[in-house]
């Protein structure tokens, strides 16, 4: 009987962990952005959430830019660029990327981040550098 309960319990735990993943969440971004704009104090949990959203956003932006950079046909490439520039979702995430990037940079410079968040911030540099490199190819 115990064995029959273990497998469903493990599946439930797996689903719960997957649902708590650090994917993009516009409501979390809106909340954090509001706190930043209102110059409210940010907690380490806020920074943790911001880092997760920042990573997800950077991965999204990289993917969008890679699609354009990888396009060999100039006409298709220009259309993809125009579509990206007109995409409200892309523009929204792009704005959050700057807001969070600037806030995280200031937190890092001012030694505000705890050790865990500092390590996460350092690890995100590769995505920021990749996005900058790809953007130069547009």
ZAMARGU-4260 file (C-alpha; in steps of 0.2 Angstrom, whole numbers, plus 5000, padded with zeros to 4 digits):
<rodrens>
0) 5000/5000/5000 | 5014/5012/5004 | 5022/5009/4987 | 5006/5014/4979 | 5006/5031/4988
5) 5024/5035/4985 | 5023/5037/4966 | 5008/5048/4966 | 5015/5059/4980 | 5031/5060/4970
10) 5022/5065/4954 | 5012/5079/4964 | 5028/5085/4971 | 5036/5086/4954 | 5021/5095/4947
15) 5022/5108/4961 | 5040/5111/4959 | 5037/5113/4940 | 5023/5126/4943 | 5034/5136/4954
20) 5048/5138/4941 | 5056/5154/4937 | 5047/5158/4921 | 5041/5175/4915 | 5027/5182/4925
25) 5020/5198/4919 | 5011/5201/4936 | 5027/5199/4946 | 5036/5211/4934 | 5022/5224/4935
30) 5023/5223/4954 | 5042/5224/4955 | 5042/5238/4942 | 5029/5247/4952 | 5040/5246/4968
35) 5055/5252/4958 | 5046/5267/4951 | 5039/5272/4968 | 5056/5270/4975 | 5050/5258/4988
40) 5063/5247/4998 | 5066/5231/4990 | 5069/5215/5000 | 5081/5200/4996 | 5065/5191/4990
45) 5061/5205/4978 | 5078/5204/4971 | 5077/5185/4970 | 5061/5187/4960 | 5068/5201/4950
50) 5083/5190/4945 | 5072/5176/4940 | 5061/5187/4929 | 5077/5196/4922 | 5084/5179/4917
55) 5068/5174/4909 | 5066/5190/4900 | 5084/5190/4893 | 5082/5172/4887 | 5066/5177/4878
60) 5074/5193/4870 | 5089/5182/4865 | 5078/5170/4856 | 5069/5184/4847 | 5085/5192/4841
65) 5093/5175/4836 | 5078/5172/4825 | 5082/5188/4816 | 5101/5186/4815 | 5099/5168/4809
70) 5088/5174/4794 | 5098/5174/4778 | 5085/5182/4767 | 5086/5201/4769 | 5068/5204/4765
75) 5062/5191/4778 | 5075/5198/4791 | 5068/5216/4789 | 5051/5209/4791 | 5055/5200/4807
80) 5064/5215/4814 | 5049/5226/4810 | 5037/5213/4818 | 5048/5213/4833 | 5048/5232/4835
85) 5029/5232/4833 | 5026/5217/4846 | 5019/5224/4862 | 5025/5209/4872 | 5043/5211/4866
90) 5042/5230/4870 | 5035/5226/4887 | 5048/5214/4891 | 5062/5224/4884 | 5057/5238/4896
95) 5057/5227/4911 | 5074/5221/4905 | 5081/5239/4907 | 5072/5243/4923 | 5077/5227/4932
100) 5095/5227/4924 | 5098/5245/4931 | 5090/5241/4948 | 5101/5225/4950 | 5116/5234/4944
105) 5114/5248/4957 | 5110/5235/4970 | 5126/5226/4966 | 5137/5242/4966 | 5130/5247/4983
110) 5133/5229/4990 | 5114/5227/4994 | 5112/5209/4987 | 5115/5195/4999 | 5127/5181/4994
115) 5114/5170/4985 | 5107/5185/4975 | 5125/5191/4971 | 5129/5174/4964 | 5114/5173/4953
120) 5117/5191/4947 | 5135/5186/4942 | 5128/5171/4933 | 5116/5182/4923 | 5130/5192/4915
125) 5132/5179/4902 | 5114/5182/4896 | 5116/5201/4896 | 5132/5199/4886 | 5124/5187/4874
130) 5110/5199/4871 | 5121/5214/4868 | 5132/5204/4856 | 5117/5198/4846 | 5109/5215/4846
135) 5125/5222/4838 | 5122/5210/4823 | 5105/5217/4819
</rodrens>
